[in-house]
Amino acid sequence: MREALLGVAIFVCLAGASLTSLLIHGRFPPHHRQDDTSAIVRLAANLFVVMTSLVLGLMINSAKNTFEAIDHNLHAYATELILLDRSLRQYGPETQAARQPLIAYVQRVVDATSPSQQSPIVANRLSELLLNNVGDQLSVLTPPDDRHADMLRDARQQLQKVIELRWVLAEQSEGAIPGALIALLVAWLMLIFASFGFRAPCNATVVATFVVSAALVAAALYLIMDMDIPFSGPIQISPAPLERALAELKQ
Protein backbone atom coordinates (compact mmCIF):
# COMPACT_ATOMS: atom_id res chain seq x y z
CA MET A 1 0.00 0.00 0.00
CA ARG A 2 2.80 2.42 0.85
CA GLU A 3 4.50 1.82 -2.50
CA ALA A 4 1.22 2.43 -4.37
CA LEU A 5 0.73 5.76 -2.59
CA LEU A 6 4.31 6.72 -3.40
CA GLY A 7 3.70 5.86 -7.05
CA VAL A 8 0.63 8.11 -7.14
CA ALA A 9 2.56 10.90 -5.42
CA ILE A 10 5.39 10.57 -7.96
CA PHE A 11 2.89 10.77 -10.83
CA VAL A 12 1.34 13.93 -9.38
CA CYS A 13 4.78 15.51 -8.91
CA LEU A 14 6.00 14.74 -12.43
CA ALA A 15 2.78 15.65 -14.22
CA GLY A 16 2.43 18.77 -12.08
CA ALA A 17 6.01 19.89 -12.82
CA SER A 18 5.60 19.57 -16.59
CA LEU A 19 2.13 21.12 -16.76
CA THR A 20 3.05 23.98 -14.41
CA SER A 21 6.10 24.79 -16.53
CA LEU A 22 3.93 24.67 -19.64
CA LEU A 23 1.34 27.06 -18.20
CA ILE A 24 3.64 29.66 -16.63
CA HIS A 25 6.29 29.82 -19.34
CA GLY A 26 4.31 32.35 -21.36
CA ARG A 27 4.21 34.69 -18.36
CA PHE A 28 7.99 34.91 -18.04
CA PRO A 29 9.66 38.21 -19.00
CA PRO A 30 10.86 38.26 -22.63
CA HIS A 31 14.55 37.95 -21.74
CA HIS A 32 13.78 34.67 -19.90
CA ARG A 33 12.30 33.16 -23.06
CA GLN A 34 15.24 33.68 -25.37
CA ASP A 35 16.93 30.81 -27.22
CA ASP A 36 20.08 31.08 -25.11
CA THR A 37 18.05 30.61 -21.91
CA SER A 38 16.24 27.63 -23.39
CA ALA A 39 19.54 26.05 -24.40
CA ILE A 40 20.96 26.36 -20.88
CA VAL A 41 17.81 24.88 -19.37
CA ARG A 42 18.03 21.88 -21.70
CA LEU A 43 21.73 21.39 -20.94
CA ALA A 44 20.96 21.28 -17.23
CA ALA A 45 18.11 18.83 -17.89
CA ASN A 46 20.47 16.60 -19.89
CA LEU A 47 22.81 16.47 -16.89
CA PHE A 48 20.02 15.22 -14.66
CA VAL A 49 18.94 12.73 -17.32
CA VAL A 50 22.36 11.06 -17.13
CA MET A 51 22.39 11.05 -13.32
CA THR A 52 18.83 9.73 -13.21
CA SER A 53 19.73 6.89 -15.58
CA LEU A 54 22.63 5.86 -13.36
CA VAL A 55 20.56 5.94 -10.18
CA LEU A 56 17.71 4.02 -11.81
CA GLY A 57 20.17 1.34 -12.89
CA LEU A 58 21.49 1.04 -9.33
CA MET A 59 17.95 0.85 -7.93
CA ILE A 60 16.93 -1.88 -10.36
CA ASN A 61 20.07 -3.87 -9.58
CA SER A 62 19.54 -3.48 -5.82
CA ALA A 63 15.87 -4.51 -6.03
CA LYS A 64 16.77 -7.50 -8.23
CA ASN A 65 19.48 -8.66 -5.81
CA THR A 66 17.11 -8.32 -2.85
CA PHE A 67 14.39 -10.27 -4.64
CA GLU A 68 16.74 -13.08 -5.66
CA ALA A 69 18.32 -13.29 -2.19
CA ILE A 70 14.94 -13.60 -0.49
CA ASP A 71 13.77 -16.16 -3.05
CA HIS A 72 16.92 -18.24 -2.40
CA ASN A 73 16.49 -17.99 1.38
CA LEU A 74 12.82 -18.94 1.13
CA HIS A 75 13.69 -22.13 -0.76
CA ALA A 76 16.37 -22.92 1.85
CA TYR A 77 13.85 -22.18 4.60
CA ALA A 78 11.31 -24.60 3.14
CA THR A 79 14.00 -27.26 2.71
CA GLU A 80 15.11 -26.97 6.34
CA LEU A 81 11.51 -27.31 7.51
CA ILE A 82 11.14 -30.55 5.54
CA LEU A 83 14.46 -31.91 6.83
CA LEU A 84 13.49 -31.05 10.41
CA ASP A 85 10.20 -32.90 10.03
CA ARG A 86 12.02 -35.89 8.52
CA SER A 87 14.40 -36.00 11.48
CA LEU A 88 11.48 -35.90 13.94
CA ARG A 89 9.71 -38.71 12.11
CA GLN A 90 12.86 -40.79 12.05
CA TYR A 91 13.31 -40.38 15.79
CA GLY A 92 10.01 -42.07 16.52
CA PRO A 93 6.46 -41.44 17.77
CA GLU A 94 7.86 -39.60 20.80
CA THR A 95 8.31 -36.50 18.63
CA GLN A 96 4.64 -36.25 17.65
CA ALA A 97 4.17 -33.54 20.27
CA ALA A 98 6.92 -31.52 18.53
CA ARG A 99 5.59 -32.13 15.01
CA GLN A 100 2.13 -30.76 15.79
CA PRO A 101 3.28 -27.17 16.56
CA LEU A 102 5.71 -27.41 13.64
CA ILE A 103 2.86 -28.18 11.22
CA ALA A 104 0.74 -25.43 12.77
CA TYR A 105 3.65 -23.01 12.37
CA VAL A 106 4.17 -23.83 8.68
CA GLN A 107 0.43 -23.47 8.11
CA ARG A 108 0.48 -19.96 9.56
CA VAL A 109 3.49 -19.04 7.45
CA VAL A 110 1.73 -20.23 4.29
CA ASP A 111 -1.38 -18.26 5.23
CA ALA A 112 0.76 -15.15 5.81
CA THR A 113 2.11 -15.32 2.25
CA SER A 114 -1.33 -15.26 0.61
CA PRO A 115 -2.29 -12.10 -1.36
CA SER A 116 -5.07 -11.32 1.15
CA GLN A 117 -2.59 -10.95 4.01
CA GLN A 118 -0.78 -7.68 4.57
CA SER A 119 1.62 -8.77 7.35
CA PRO A 120 5.19 -9.67 6.38
CA ILE A 121 6.11 -13.31 6.17
CA VAL A 122 7.18 -15.06 9.43
CA ALA A 123 7.12 -11.73 11.35
CA ASN A 124 4.28 -12.88 13.60
CA ARG A 125 4.37 -13.29 17.37
CA LEU A 126 2.09 -16.35 17.52
CA SER A 127 4.15 -18.05 14.80
CA GLU A 128 7.26 -17.45 16.87
CA LEU A 129 5.64 -19.04 19.92
CA LEU A 130 4.71 -22.12 17.89
CA LEU A 131 8.28 -22.48 16.69
CA ASN A 132 9.62 -22.05 20.22
CA ASN A 133 7.19 -24.76 21.35
CA VAL A 134 8.92 -27.18 18.98
CA GLY A 135 12.19 -26.51 20.78
CA ASP A 136 10.52 -26.96 24.17
CA GLN A 137 9.17 -30.36 23.13
CA LEU A 138 12.59 -31.45 21.90
CA SER A 139 14.25 -30.39 25.15
CA VAL A 140 12.14 -32.82 27.23
CA LEU A 141 13.03 -35.84 25.11
CA THR A 142 15.38 -38.42 26.66
CA PRO A 143 17.20 -40.47 23.98
CA PRO A 144 17.24 -44.20 24.82
CA ASP A 145 20.52 -44.83 22.97
CA ASP A 146 23.34 -43.13 21.07
CA ARG A 147 21.52 -43.43 17.74
CA HIS A 148 18.53 -41.49 19.03
CA ALA A 149 20.86 -39.01 20.71
CA ASP A 150 22.49 -38.28 17.35
CA MET A 151 19.10 -37.85 15.66
CA LEU A 152 17.93 -35.51 18.43
CA ARG A 153 21.10 -33.44 18.08
CA ASP A 154 20.55 -33.19 14.32
CA ALA A 155 16.93 -32.12 14.85
CA ARG A 156 18.00 -29.38 17.25
CA GLN A 157 20.59 -28.12 14.78
CA GLN A 158 18.00 -28.07 12.01
CA LEU A 159 15.56 -26.20 14.26
CA GLN A 160 18.25 -23.62 14.97
CA LYS A 161 18.83 -23.23 11.23
CA VAL A 162 15.09 -22.70 10.70
CA ILE A 163 15.06 -20.01 13.37
CA GLU A 164 18.06 -18.28 11.79
CA LEU A 165 16.48 -18.30 8.32
CA ARG A 166 13.21 -17.04 9.80
CA TRP A 167 14.89 -13.92 11.15
CA VAL A 168 16.90 -13.45 7.97
CA LEU A 169 13.65 -13.37 5.99
CA ALA A 170 12.04 -11.05 8.52
CA GLU A 171 14.95 -8.60 8.25
CA GLN A 172 15.03 -8.75 4.46
CA SER A 173 11.30 -8.02 4.13
CA GLU A 174 11.77 -4.28 4.76
CA GLY A 175 13.63 -3.49 1.54
CA ALA A 176 17.07 -2.04 0.86
CA ILE A 177 16.48 1.11 -1.26
CA PRO A 178 16.93 4.25 0.91
CA GLY A 179 14.01 6.65 0.99
CA ALA A 180 16.36 9.62 0.60
CA LEU A 181 17.60 8.21 -2.72
CA ILE A 182 14.03 7.89 -3.99
CA ALA A 183 13.27 11.49 -2.95
CA LEU A 184 16.39 12.76 -4.70
CA LEU A 185 15.53 10.81 -7.85
CA VAL A 186 12.01 12.25 -7.88
CA ALA A 187 13.43 15.77 -7.52
CA TRP A 188 15.68 15.21 -10.54
CA LEU A 189 12.78 13.83 -12.55
CA MET A 190 10.67 16.86 -11.65
CA LEU A 191 13.37 19.16 -13.03
CA ILE A 192 13.54 17.07 -16.19
CA PHE A 193 9.78 17.14 -16.67
CA ALA A 194 9.69 20.86 -15.93
CA SER A 195 12.22 21.39 -18.71
CA PHE A 196 9.87 19.56 -21.09
CA GLY A 197 7.26 22.26 -20.62
CA PHE A 198 9.75 25.08 -21.20
CA ARG A 199 8.78 26.71 -24.52
CA ALA A 200 6.58 23.74 -25.46
CA PRO A 201 3.37 24.47 -27.40
CA CYS A 202 0.29 24.41 -25.21
CA ASN A 203 -2.10 21.97 -26.86
CA ALA A 204 -3.92 18.75 -26.03
CA THR A 205 -1.28 16.51 -27.62
CA VAL A 206 1.51 17.98 -25.50
CA VAL A 207 -0.56 17.80 -22.32
CA ALA A 208 -1.51 14.16 -23.00
CA THR A 209 2.13 13.30 -23.71
CA PHE A 210 3.23 14.82 -20.39
CA VAL A 211 0.51 12.98 -18.44
CA VAL A 212 1.17 9.60 -20.07
CA SER A 213 4.93 9.96 -19.66
CA ALA A 214 4.54 10.85 -15.97
CA ALA A 215 2.25 7.86 -15.45
CA LEU A 216 4.68 5.44 -17.11
CA VAL A 217 7.69 6.72 -15.19
CA ALA A 218 5.75 6.60 -11.90
CA ALA A 219 4.61 3.05 -12.68
CA ALA A 220 8.21 1.99 -13.37
CA LEU A 221 9.39 3.46 -10.05
CA TYR A 222 6.48 1.81 -8.26
CA LEU A 223 7.41 -1.61 -9.64
CA ILE A 224 11.06 -1.12 -8.65
CA MET A 225 10.06 -0.20 -5.10
CA ASP A 226 7.62 -3.10 -4.99
CA MET A 227 10.29 -5.57 -6.15
CA ASP A 228 12.47 -4.35 -3.28
CA ILE A 229 9.76 -5.52 -0.83
CA PRO A 230 8.88 -8.97 -2.27
CA PHE A 231 6.21 -9.96 0.29
CA SER A 232 3.59 -7.41 -0.86
CA GLY A 233 2.29 -5.83 -4.04
CA PRO A 234 2.05 -7.27 -7.57
CA ILE A 235 5.64 -8.60 -7.62
CA GLN A 236 5.82 -11.18 -4.84
CA ILE A 237 7.95 -14.14 -3.93
CA SER A 238 6.12 -17.35 -4.83
CA PRO A 239 4.80 -19.23 -1.77
CA ALA A 240 5.10 -22.54 -3.67
CA PRO A 241 8.17 -23.81 -1.69
CA LEU A 242 6.34 -23.31 1.61
CA GLU A 243 3.17 -24.90 0.24
CA ARG A 244 5.17 -27.94 -0.87
CA ALA A 245 6.81 -28.10 2.57
CA LEU A 246 3.40 -28.00 4.26
CA ALA A 247 2.14 -30.80 2.03
CA GLU A 248 5.19 -32.90 2.95
CA LEU A 249 4.69 -32.27 6.67
CA LYS A 250 1.02 -33.29 6.52
CA GLN A 251 1.72 -36.64 4.85
C-alpha positions in Angstrom: 0.0 0.0 0.0 2.8 2.4 0.8 4.5 1.8 -2.5 1.2 2.4 -4.4 0.7 5.8 -2.6 4.3 6.7 -3.4 3.7 5.9 -7.0 0.6 8.1 -7.1 2.6 10.9 -5.4 5.4 10.6 -8.0 2.9 10.8 -10.8 1.3 13.9 -9.4 4.8 15.5 -8.9 6.0 14.7 -12.4 2.8 15.7 -14.2 2.4 18.8 -12.1 6.0 19.9 -12.8 5.6 19.6 -16.6 2.1 21.1 -16.8 3.1 24.0 -14.4 6.1 24.8 -16.5 3.9 24.7 -19.6 1.3 27.1 -18.2 3.6 29.7 -16.6 6.3 29.8 -19.3 4.3 32.3 -21.4 4.2 34.7 -18.4 8.0 34.9 -18.0 9.7 38.2 -19.0 10.9 38.3 -22.6 14.5 37.9 -21.7 13.8 34.7 -19.9 12.3 33.2 -23.1 15.2 33.7 -25.4 16.9 30.8 -27.2 20.1 31.1 -25.1 18.1 30.6 -21.9 16.2 27.6 -23.4 19.5 26.0 -24.4 21.0 26.4 -20.9 17.8 24.9 -19.4 18.0 21.9 -21.7 21.7 21.4 -20.9 21.0 21.3 -17.2 18.1 18.8 -17.9 20.5 16.6 -19.9 22.8 16.5 -16.9 20.0 15.2 -14.7 18.9 12.7 -17.3 22.4 11.1 -17.1 22.4 11.1 -13.3 18.8 9.7 -13.2 19.7 6.9 -15.6 22.6 5.9 -13.4 20.6 5.9 -10.2 17.7 4.0 -11.8 20.2 1.3 -12.9 21.5 1.0 -9.3 18.0 0.8 -7.9 16.9 -1.9 -10.4 20.1 -3.9 -9.6 19.5 -3.5 -5.8 15.9 -4.5 -6.0 16.8 -7.5 -8.2 19.5 -8.7 -5.8 17.1 -8.3 -2.9 14.4 -10.3 -4.6 16.7 -13.1 -5.7 18.3 -13.3 -2.2 14.9 -13.6 -0.5 13.8 -16.2 -3.0 16.9 -18.2 -2.4 16.5 -18.0 1.4 12.8 -18.9 1.1 13.7 -22.1 -0.8 16.4 -22.9 1.8 13.9 -22.2 4.6 11.3 -24.6 3.1 14.0 -27.3 2.7 15.1 -27.0 6.3 11.5 -27.3 7.5 11.1 -30.6 5.5 14.5 -31.9 6.8 13.5 -31.0 10.4 10.2 -32.9 10.0 12.0 -35.9 8.5 14.4 -36.0 11.5 11.5 -35.9 13.9 9.7 -38.7 12.1 12.9 -40.8 12.0 13.3 -40.4 15.8 10.0 -42.1 16.5 6.5 -41.4 17.8 7.9 -39.6 20.8 8.3 -36.5 18.6 4.6 -36.3 17.7 4.2 -33.5 20.3 6.9 -31.5 18.5 5.6 -32.1 15.0 2.1 -30.8 15.8 3.3 -27.2 16.6 5.7 -27.4 13.6 2.9 -28.2 11.2 0.7 -25.4 12.8 3.6 -23.0 12.4 4.2 -23.8 8.7 0.4 -23.5 8.1 0.5 -20.0 9.6 3.5 -19.0 7.5 1.7 -20.2 4.3 -1.4 -18.3 5.2 0.8 -15.2 5.8 2.1 -15.3 2.3 -1.3 -15.3 0.6 -2.3 -12.1 -1.4 -5.1 -11.3 1.1 -2.6 -11.0 4.0 -0.8 -7.7 4.6 1.6 -8.8 7.3 5.2 -9.7 6.4 6.1 -13.3 6.2 7.2 -15.1 9.4 7.1 -11.7 11.3 4.3 -12.9 13.6 4.4 -13.3 17.4 2.1 -16.3 17.5 4.1 -18.1 14.8 7.3 -17.4 16.9 5.6 -19.0 19.9 4.7 -22.1 17.9 8.3 -22.5 16.7 9.6 -22.1 20.2 7.2 -24.8 21.4 8.9 -27.2 19.0 12.2 -26.5 20.8 10.5 -27.0 24.2 9.2 -30.4 23.1 12.6 -31.4 21.9 14.2 -30.4 25.2 12.1 -32.8 27.2 13.0 -35.8 25.1 15.4 -38.4 26.7 17.2 -40.5 24.0 17.2 -44.2 24.8 20.5 -44.8 23.0 23.3 -43.1 21.1 21.5 -43.4 17.7 18.5 -41.5 19.0 20.9 -39.0 20.7 22.5 -38.3 17.3 19.1 -37.9 15.7 17.9 -35.5 18.4 21.1 -33.4 18.1 20.5 -33.2 14.3 16.9 -32.1 14.9 18.0 -29.4 17.3 20.6 -28.1 14.8 18.0 -28.1 12.0 15.6 -26.2 14.3 18.3 -23.6 15.0 18.8 -23.2 11.2 15.1 -22.7 10.7 15.1 -20.0 13.4 18.1 -18.3 11.8 16.5 -18.3 8.3 13.2 -17.0 9.8 14.9 -13.9 11.2 16.9 -13.5 8.0 13.7 -13.4 6.0 12.0 -11.1 8.5 15.0 -8.6 8.3 15.0 -8.7 4.5 11.3 -8.0 4.1 11.8 -4.3 4.8 13.6 -3.5 1.5 17.1 -2.0 0.9 16.5 1.1 -1.3 16.9 4.2 0.9 14.0 6.7 1.0 16.4 9.6 0.6 17.6 8.2 -2.7 14.0 7.9 -4.0 13.3 11.5 -2.9 16.4 12.8 -4.7 15.5 10.8 -7.8 12.0 12.3 -7.9 13.4 15.8 -7.5 15.7 15.2 -10.5 12.8 13.8 -12.5 10.7 16.9 -11.6 13.4 19.2 -13.0 13.5 17.1 -16.2 9.8 17.1 -16.7 9.7 20.9 -15.9 12.2 21.4 -18.7 9.9 19.6 -21.1 7.3 22.3 -20.6 9.8 25.1 -21.2 8.8 26.7 -24.5 6.6 23.7 -25.5 3.4 24.5 -27.4 0.3 24.4 -25.2 -2.1 22.0 -26.9 -3.9 18.8 -26.0 -1.3 16.5 -27.6 1.5 18.0 -25.5 -0.6 17.8 -22.3 -1.5 14.2 -23.0 2.1 13.3 -23.7 3.2 14.8 -20.4 0.5 13.0 -18.4 1.2 9.6 -20.1 4.9 10.0 -19.7 4.5 10.9 -16.0 2.2 7.9 -15.5 4.7 5.4 -17.1 7.7 6.7 -15.2 5.7 6.6 -11.9 4.6 3.0 -12.7 8.2 2.0 -13.4 9.4 3.5 -10.1 6.5 1.8 -8.3 7.4 -1.6 -9.6 11.1 -1.1 -8.6 10.1 -0.2 -5.1 7.6 -3.1 -5.0 10.3 -5.6 -6.1 12.5 -4.3 -3.3 9.8 -5.5 -0.8 8.9 -9.0 -2.3 6.2 -10.0 0.3 3.6 -7.4 -0.9 2.3 -5.8 -4.0 2.1 -7.3 -7.6 5.6 -8.6 -7.6 5.8 -11.2 -4.8 7.9 -14.1 -3.9 6.1 -17.4 -4.8 4.8 -19.2 -1.8 5.1 -22.5 -3.7 8.2 -23.8 -1.7 6.3 -23.3 1.6 3.2 -24.9 0.2 5.2 -27.9 -0.9 6.8 -28.1 2.6 3.4 -28.0 4.3 2.1 -30.8 2.0 5.2 -32.9 3.0 4.7 -32.3 6.7 1.0 -33.3 6.5 1.7 -36.6 4.9 
